Amino acid sequence: MAVKIGEHIDLGKFPLLLAPMEDVSDPPFRYVCKQNGVDMMYTEFISSEGLIRDAAKSKQKLDIFEYERPIGIQIFGSDIESMRQSAEICTLAHPDLIDINYGCPVKNVACRGAGASLLQDIDKMVAMTKAVVDATTLPVTVKTRLGWDDNTKNVYEVAERLQDVGIKALSIHGRTRAQMYKGQADWRMIRDVKRNPRIQIPIFGNGDVDSVEKAAAWRMEYEVDGIMIGRASIGYPWIFREIKHFFETGEHLEGPTIDERVEVCKTHLIKSIEWKGDKTGIFEMRRHYANYFKGIPNFKEYRTKLVGLGDHNEILEVLEEIKERFKMHTRTRSSIYR
Ligand SMILES: Cc1cc2nc3c(=O)[nH]c(=O)nc-3n(C[C@H](O)[C@H](O)[C@H](O)COP(=O)(O)O)c2cc1C
């Protein structure tokens, strides 16, 4: 049966979602993920205060493109009225849905009463969610964690109460706030939520999926409606097509050739320049090169070259050189190469 968010967003049988990631899930990166089969994507998180103040950085994150659909804009904040207003602003940007971030653990978000901090005040979280739901005609979804810490793993209650005020899907990262990104994600409570007979909305599992094998095993073991992938897609957007191919055929797709790696990296660079301009586009792309060529021995020299160049034609030339130099490099799949 197809997974649906609200009445109109049909995600097919078992969707793969690109996790919202600050400084990563921007339009250039989303472009290459979309090319590689992701079913649904989110923007980076956007500060509700920033949106209201009309801050350029926040406003730029509202840029979404037709080919990206279905796409959600993710917002965070600590003030209910600001969240309500920013839901109105986001609605005007015409995403397919609005997602609320109740999962961010980093200090300057969670310690200012936003993100995962709302896991300590469920009443406020519920009121905030209701305000956002009431402020928009779009479906509202939520992304959160298991709880604040080991003593307060309250996602079971959170799921029920947020469903009651109208959210249309819930993504759960199998860690607490206290864990930040340490240890291993534990999906058992995600399964508990999914098994709750009161829960009707799709439940997406998130945390540590980095291979076809894990996606296949955890799909069965934890009974989720879809999987959200973050870090493993950075520099490796092929993970989406590899997992999808396996689910559709039961067979493993080979990993990308060196030519494919170069071509996708180039596309990412070109889109980056198109969207951010030459200077910022080239600068912000620097963080991605090592990821695109991870696992390739003796790549360092080329990475140093790539991050040292400021002219996009020269960068494109070096990327072509990489094809030649590493053409004997064999294909690798996500699980093997990570
Ligand atoms: C660089 C980075 C930025 C992130 N930014 C966001 C964000 O803006 N909003 C959000 O809900 N989660 C954010 N996260 C958390 C991810 O969405 C995801 O929940 C987490 O990385 C676990 O999934 P993974 O193991 O597949 O990466 C971020 C994670 C990383 C690594």
The ligand as an SDF file (V2000), in Angstrom:
LIG
                    3D

 31 33  0  0  0  0  0  0  0  0999 V2000
   25.5070   18.2120    9.1300 C   0  0  0  0  0  0  0  0  0  0  0  0
   24.1820   17.8800    9.7160 C   0  0  0  0  0  0  0  0  0  0  0  0
   23.1780   18.8380    9.7460 C   0  0  0  0  0  0  0  0  0  0  0  0
   21.9120   18.5310   10.2640 C   0  0  0  0  0  0  0  0  0  0  0  0
   20.9330   19.4750   10.2220 N   0  0  0  0  0  0  0  0  0  0  0  0
   19.6530   19.1260   10.5760 C   0  0  0  0  0  0  0  0  0  0  0  0
   18.5670   20.0150   10.3620 C   0  0  0  0  0  0  0  0  0  0  0  0
   18.7290   21.1280    9.8310 O   0  0  0  0  0  0  0  0  0  0  0  0
   17.3330   19.6040   10.7480 N   0  0  0  0  0  0  0  0  0  0  0  0
   17.1130   18.3710   11.3170 C   0  0  0  0  0  0  0  0  0  0  0  0
   15.9780   18.0370   11.6380 O   0  0  0  0  0  0  0  0  0  0  0  0
   18.1310   17.5270   11.5290 N   0  0  0  0  0  0  0  0  0  0  0  0
   19.3800   17.8640   11.1400 C   0  0  0  0  0  0  0  0  0  0  0  0
   20.3800   16.9400   11.2720 N   0  0  0  0  0  0  0  0  0  0  0  0
   20.0660   15.5830   11.7430 C   0  0  0  0  0  0  0  0  0  0  0  0
   19.7430   14.6630   10.5530 C   0  0  0  0  0  0  0  0  0  0  0  0
   18.5740   15.1040    9.8930 O   0  0  0  0  0  0  0  0  0  0  0  0
   19.5490   13.2130   11.0160 C   0  0  0  0  0  0  0  0  0  0  0  0
   18.4950   13.1620   11.9250 O   0  0  0  0  0  0  0  0  0  0  0  0
   20.7840   12.6250   11.6820 C   0  0  0  0  0  0  0  0  0  0  0  0
   21.9500   12.9440   10.9500 O   0  0  0  0  0  0  0  0  0  0  0  0
   20.6730   11.1160   11.8370 C   0  0  0  0  0  0  0  0  0  0  0  0
   20.4870   10.4890   10.6040 O   0  0  0  0  0  0  0  0  0  0  0  0
   21.7160    9.7910    9.8030 P   0  0  0  0  0  0  0  0  0  0  0  0
   22.3590    8.8210   10.7220 O   0  0  0  0  0  0  0  0  0  0  0  0
   21.0680    9.1480    8.6100 O   0  0  0  0  0  0  0  0  0  0  0  0
   22.6570   10.8910    9.4230 O   0  0  0  0  0  0  0  0  0  0  0  0
   21.6570   17.2450   10.7990 C   0  0  0  0  0  0  0  0  0  0  0  0
   22.6890   16.3020   10.7920 C   0  0  0  0  0  0  0  0  0  0  0  0
   23.9190   16.5810   10.2490 C   0  0  0  0  0  0  0  0  0  0  0  0
   24.9770   15.5150   10.2330 C   0  0  0  0  0  0  0  0  0  0  0  0
  1  2  1  0
  2  3  1  0
  2 30  2  0
  3  4  2  0
  4  5  1  0
  4 28  1  0
  5  6  2  0
  6  7  1  0
  6 13  1  0
  7  8  2  0
  7  9  1  0
  9 10  1  0
 10 11  2  0
 10 12  1  0
 12 13  2  0
 13 14  1  0
 14 15  1  0
 14 28  1  0
 15 16  1  0
 16 17  1  0
 16 18  1  0
 18 19  1  0
 18 20  1  0
 20 21  1  0
 20 22  1  0
 22 23  1  0
 23 24  1  0
 24 25  2  0
 24 26  1  0
 24 27  1  0
 28 29  2  0
 29 30  1  0
 30 31  1  0
M  END
$$$$
